[in-house]
Amino acid sequence: MSTIFQTEPFTVEQGVKPQHRAQAAHGYWRAFSRKLRYPLGPEKKAVAFLESVMDPSHAISAVSKDGAFLGMAGFKSPQGALVGGDMRDMARVYGWIGGSVRGALIQALERTCDDDTLLMDGIFVEPAARGQGVGTALLNAIEVYSAQQGFRQIRLDVIDTNPRARTLYERLGFAERSVLSLGPLRSVFGFSSATEMTKAIVR
């Protein structure tokens, strides 16, 4: 793992330390359980699935000076994604029938990734670390990493039930590009629409 930058109270690093993998899976589920409750729930199975398929090379994490896990930003690129996996991974946790149904629901949330774009795949901060600038630091680190890898822009989707996150993204220079309505699927995923936002990378 390499340090992207260090602030006074914590370090922002590429990847996720092995000892933080389980906590990262729990944190991801906590942050997105409302959206993923039908595709991946119940919690015990969801966390087991996330921990088994998580690719640390597609994440940036924040760690305190004493080694505590503070939060994570995941991303998707043409080379892979933080949360990947295939039908076999789903079946290992949910069985073949349950895995097939959940796989179809997950497919409804899939987003294509252009070669010149880094696509955010979830960001969260542990409850005890909120209000310390961890979320902003993770997003800044994503921008640094994107520039290092030669991407031209960062893209993310923010749901209509998370206005606080949208405010943060706008403050950091992300702009709305389009809005996707879920229609009848809103009752499944717990939100009505998702706004696509992008930010150009300045080198």
C-alpha positions in Angstrom: 0.0 0.0 0.0 1.2 3.5 -0.8 0.4 6.7 1.1 -1.3 9.3 -1.2 -1.0 12.0 1.4 -1.0 12.4 5.2 -2.9 14.9 7.2 -2.4 15.7 10.9 -4.8 13.1 12.3 -4.9 10.4 9.6 -3.3 8.9 6.5 -5.0 8.4 3.1 -3.7 5.2 1.5 -4.2 3.3 -1.7 -5.9 0.0 -1.0 -7.3 -1.6 2.1 -5.2 -3.2 4.7 -5.9 -7.0 5.2 -6.8 -6.4 8.8 -9.4 -3.8 7.8 -11.1 -5.9 5.1 -14.0 -7.2 7.3 -14.6 -3.7 8.8 -14.6 -2.2 5.3 -17.2 -4.8 4.2 -19.4 -3.9 7.2 -18.9 -0.2 6.6 -19.9 -0.5 2.9 -23.1 -2.4 3.9 -23.9 0.1 6.6 -23.6 2.9 4.1 -25.6 1.3 1.3 -27.9 -1.2 3.0 -31.0 0.7 2.1 -30.1 0.6 -1.6 -28.8 -3.0 -1.5 -31.1 -4.6 1.0 -33.0 -6.7 -1.6 -30.1 -7.5 -3.9 -27.7 -8.5 -1.1 -29.5 -8.8 2.2 -29.8 -10.1 4.8 -26.9 -8.3 6.5 -24.9 -11.4 7.5 -24.9 -12.8 3.9 -24.4 -9.3 2.4 -21.3 -8.7 4.5 -19.9 -12.1 3.7 -20.4 -11.6 0.0 -18.9 -8.1 0.0 -15.8 -9.3 2.0 -15.3 -12.2 -0.4 -15.4 -10.2 -3.6 -13.9 -6.9 -2.5 -10.8 -5.8 -4.6 -8.5 -3.6 -2.5 -6.7 -2.4 -5.6 -9.8 -0.4 -6.4 -10.1 1.4 -3.1 -8.6 4.2 -1.2 -8.8 4.1 2.6 -8.3 6.5 5.5 -6.3 5.2 8.6 -5.7 7.0 11.9 -2.3 7.5 13.4 -2.9 4.6 15.7 -4.0 2.3 12.8 -7.8 2.5 13.1 -9.8 2.2 9.9 -11.7 5.5 9.3 -13.4 5.1 5.9 -13.0 4.1 2.3 -13.7 5.3 -1.2 -14.2 2.6 -3.8 -14.0 3.0 -7.6 -14.5 1.2 -10.9 -12.2 1.4 -13.9 -11.8 -0.6 -17.1 -9.5 -2.9 -15.1 -12.0 -3.9 -12.5 -14.1 -2.6 -9.5 -14.1 -2.5 -5.7 -17.2 -4.8 -5.6 -17.0 -7.3 -8.4 -17.7 -11.0 -8.3 -19.6 -13.3 -10.7 -22.4 -15.8 -10.5 -20.3 -18.4 -8.7 -19.5 -15.9 -6.0 -23.2 -15.1 -5.6 -24.1 -18.8 -5.5 -21.4 -19.5 -2.9 -23.2 -17.2 -0.4 -26.9 -17.2 -1.6 -27.2 -20.5 -3.4 -27.8 -20.8 -7.2 -31.5 -19.7 -7.1 -31.0 -16.9 -4.7 -27.9 -15.8 -6.4 -29.6 -15.7 -9.8 -32.4 -13.5 -8.5 -30.0 -11.2 -6.7 -27.7 -11.1 -9.7 -30.6 -9.8 -11.9 -31.3 -7.0 -9.4 -27.6 -6.0 -9.2 -27.5 -5.9 -13.0 -30.2 -3.2 -12.9 -27.7 -1.0 -11.0 -24.7 -1.7 -13.2 -23.0 1.3 -14.9 -20.7 1.2 -17.9 -17.2 2.7 -17.4 -15.5 4.6 -20.2 -11.8 4.2 -20.7 -11.1 7.8 -19.8 -13.3 7.8 -16.7 -12.8 6.7 -13.1 -16.3 5.7 -11.8 -16.9 6.0 -8.0 -18.1 2.8 -6.5 -19.2 4.0 -3.0 -17.6 6.2 -0.3 -18.3 6.1 3.4 -16.8 7.3 6.7 -17.0 5.3 9.9 -19.5 6.8 12.4 -16.8 7.6 15.0 -14.7 9.5 12.4 -17.4 11.7 10.9 -16.9 15.5 11.1 -13.1 15.2 10.8 -12.7 15.8 7.1 -12.2 12.2 6.2 -14.8 12.2 3.4 -13.3 15.3 1.7 -9.8 13.8 2.1 -10.9 10.5 0.4 -12.4 12.4 -2.5 -9.3 14.6 -2.9 -7.2 11.4 -2.9 -9.5 9.9 -5.6 -8.7 13.0 -7.7 -5.0 12.6 -7.2 -5.1 8.9 -8.0 -7.2 9.6 -11.2 -4.6 12.2 -12.4 -1.8 9.7 -11.7 -3.5 7.0 -13.8 -4.3 9.3 -16.7 -8.1 9.5 -16.4 -9.7 12.6 -17.8 -12.7 12.7 -15.4 -14.3 11.3 -12.3 -17.9 10.2 -12.4 -20.3 9.4 -9.6 -24.0 8.9 -9.0 -25.8 10.4 -6.0 -29.3 9.3 -5.1 -32.1 11.7 -4.3 -32.3 10.6 -0.7 -28.8 11.7 0.1 -28.7 15.6 -0.4 -25.9 15.9 2.1 -23.6 13.9 -0.1 -24.6 15.9 -3.2 -23.8 19.2 -1.4 -20.3 17.9 -0.6 -19.8 16.8 -4.2 -20.9 20.2 -5.6 -18.6 22.0 -3.1 -15.7 19.9 -4.5 -16.4 20.8 -8.1 -18.7 18.0 -9.3 -21.5 19.1 -11.7 -24.8 17.4 -12.7 -24.8 15.7 -16.1 -28.0 13.7 -16.1 -30.8 12.3 -13.9 -31.9 8.6 -14.1 -35.4 7.8 -12.7 -35.9 4.2 -11.4 -39.6 4.2 -12.0 -41.2 1.1 -10.4 -37.9 -0.1 -9.1 -37.8 2.7 -6.6 -39.6 0.4 -4.1 -36.9 -2.2 -4.5 -33.9 0.1 -4.1 -35.3 2.8 -1.7 -34.7 5.8 -3.9 -36.5 7.4 -6.9 -33.7 8.8 -9.0 -29.9 9.1 -9.2 -28.0 12.1 -10.5 -24.9 11.5 -12.5 -22.2 14.0 -11.6 -18.7 14.5 -13.2 -15.5 16.4 -12.5 -12.8 17.0 -15.0 -9.2 16.1 -13.9 -6.8 19.0 -14.1 -3.2 17.9 -14.6 
